[in-house]
Amino acid sequence: MSDDTGALALLGGRLIDGLGHDPVPKAAVLVENGRVAAAGKASAVRIPRGTRVLDVAGCTVLPGMIDCHVHGTYRARDVRQHLLNTPTYNVLRSTHILRETLACGVTTARDMGGADAGFREAIREGYAMGPRLLISIAMISQTGGHGDSWVPAGIRLRKRAWLPSAIVDGADEMRRLVRTLLMAGADFIKVCTSGGITSVTDSWDEPQFTPDELRTAVTEAAARRKRVAVHAEGIEGIRRALSADIHSLEHGWFLDEECVQTMTKRGIWWVPTLALVPLSVERRKVDPAWSRQQLASEDDKDAAIYRAMKKQVPLWKDAVRRGVKVAMGTDQSHRLLVGENLVELEFMVKWLGMSEMEAIVASTSRAAQCIERPDLGALAPGKIADVLVIDGDPLEDIRVLQQRSRIRMVMKDGRTCHDLLSR
């Protein structure tokens, strides 16, 4: 990341401010001291003497993207190999995942389990390259639930031995673990209320945790002014999550009419992570190497969920039309999507019925609302200068955002971390 200290002006490009306003042609974005000083028509922006000026004609300038659901830490797909890796090796492999996430245009991410405060602070202080992180540290699971890494051999794997065990049963154990994670620096709490694709001991449509256990997590987090995000795929797990006044529903693929009503009434965020399953299934058809990396049980779950997801599309589109709050998230992990995060916007357009502009807003200012960071997500005076410059127009074709060769610049905190414009 370059040590940019002077003012920078991006001139002549198409401005998408992240707030949903009409794009501004022949615009100017002025960055000073890590903040957006001005953004609008170039003719209306005064450029101070001594400002470094970059010509971005033909490009689109928009806010850095916010991915509200990532897993940015590494673990080997092969369990045997993972057990042979030292913790420091896995940490250093994680730096590649984080660097690629930033390079594709994601400047802020909510890590849904695995990254502790050390990752967040190392990125903040510049010792590691990556998006600005909000962390949950660990994914809370009941015994035998989605986050329980027990295997039939009779052992429970600790994927990151230095993190606290995230397996709890009962309200008292839930209370203690939530307090422990908050003490360790968690920005939010992540709880699983259904099984998942990668689970060994459960099915994705099984409900998990009782309403009392879930309410305990929400109450304890709220006491520290923190929120609870919930992994839920099947309908019963979703219903349990929504009954506990959670902040965001992660995945939530099998909503029903009652769920939509509850979410719109209570303002619960939906982070649908649409791309992961279909891309996993489709990639397996054409890439034998990818297929070899999958567990047989995951193959079966992926295929079954993909078929069921496609039937949900009309309901999803209706939910969005009726005002369910959507924020972009990918579930990027060791499985897929590292450095490909912005493919999610294509699925938001295709499967949620969003316009290209709506998908961008859900990935910028709306995502900033979801993570409660009003200083992010928009190119407007006073906002933190996270900037993405793309060769092309994503309002014409949202897929240009996922083409890495089109990324001309990525800026975080007013500092360039990827720059092809100055060459």
C-alpha positions, 0 to 999 in steps of 0.5 A, a space after each residue: 500500500 502506497 504512503 499517499 500523503 498529498 491530495 489526489 483528484 480523479 478526473 473525467 470518469 463516471 461517478 457512482 456515489 454508492 447512495 443510489 443517485 444518478 451517475 455523474 459523467 465527467 466527474 471529479 473525486 477529490 481525496 485529502 487526508 484519507 477522506 473524500 473532500 469533494 465528489 461531483 461534476 468536475 466543473 463544480 469541484 475546485 482542485 487545490 494547487 499541488 493536487 496529484 491529478 489522475 485522468 480516469 476518462 472511460 472508467 467508473 469511480 465508485 466506493 470500495 465494496 463491503 463484503 458482509 460475510 467472509 471467512 478470511 482465514 486459511 484451513 486446508 481442505 484435506 483434514 489430514 493436511 490441516 492437522 499437519 500444518 502449524 498454526 503460523 503456517 495457516 496464519 501466513 496462508 491467510 494473508 494471501 486470502 486477505 490480500 486477494 480480497 482487497 485486490 478485487 475491490 473489497 475494502 471492508 469485510 465482516 469475518 464470520 469466524 476464524 479471524 481474531 483481533 490480531 488479524 484486524 489490528 495487523 491490517 489496521 496498522 499496515 503489517 498485513 494487506 487486506 480489507 478493513 475487518 470486523 470480526 466475530 472470532 468464532 462461530 457459535 454452535 451447539 454440540 453436533 451443530 454446524 460449527 462443531 468439528 467433531 468427526 466420526 473417529 471420535 475427536 473434535 478438531 480445533 481448526 485454530 487452537 488458540 481460539 476459544 471453543 465455540 461449542 455451547 449448550 444451554 443459556 448459561 454456556 451461551 452467556 459465558 461464551 458471548 462474554 468471552 468473545 466480546 472480551 477477546 475483541 469481537 465486533 459482533 457475534 455469530 451464531 448458527 441456528 441451522 446445519 450447513 453444507 460443510 457440516 459433518 454431523 448435521 443437515 443444512 435444514 436442521 434447526 439448532 439452538 433453542 429460542 432461550 439460548 438465542 435470546 441470551 446471545 442477543 441480550 449479552 451482545 446488546 449489553 456491550 452495544 454489539 449485534 448478532 448475525 445468524 447463519 441459517 439455511 433451512 426454514 426452521 432455523 431461520 424462524 428461530 433466528 428471527 424470533 430472537 431479534 437478531 441483527 442480520 440473517 446470513 444465507 437465509 435461502 429458504 424464507 417463507 411469507 411469514 419470514 418476509 413479513 417479520 424481516 420487513 417489520 423488524 428491519 432485519 438485514 438479509 445477507 443472502 450469499 447467493 453465488 457460492 452454491 451455484 458456482 460450486 456446482 457449475 465449476 465442478 462440472 467443468 473443472 476436475 481439479 475443483 471436484 477433487 477438492 470437494 468432500 462427497 457429502 458436500 457434493 450432494 448437499 451443494 446439488 440439493 440446495 442448488 435445485 431448491 434455491 432456484 425454486 426460491 427465486 420468485 419469493 426472493 424477488 418479492 421480498 426485495 420488492 417489499 423492502 427486505 433490507 439486503 447487504 452484499 455478502 459472499 461466504 468467501 472461504 477456502 472453498 471458493 470466491 477468494 478474489 472473486 467476491 464481486 461475482 455476487 453482484 451478478 447474482 443479486 441482479 439475476 436472482 433478487 431482481 435488483 437493478 445494477 444500481 441497487 446491487 451496487 448500493 447494497 454492496 456499498 452504502 447499504 452494506 455500511 448501514 448493515 455493519 453500522 459504519 456510516 463513515 463508509 460506503 459512499 463517495 461523499 464529502 467527509 466519508 472515508 476514501 475507499 475508492 474503486 476505479 473500474 474500466 467500463 460501466 457496471 450499470 451497462 453490465 454488472 459483470 465488469 466488476 468481477 473482471 480483475 483485468 478491469 480494476 484500475 485502482 483500489 484505494 483504502 483510507 485514501 491510500 492506493 493499494 492497487 494502481 494501474 492508473 499511475 503507470 
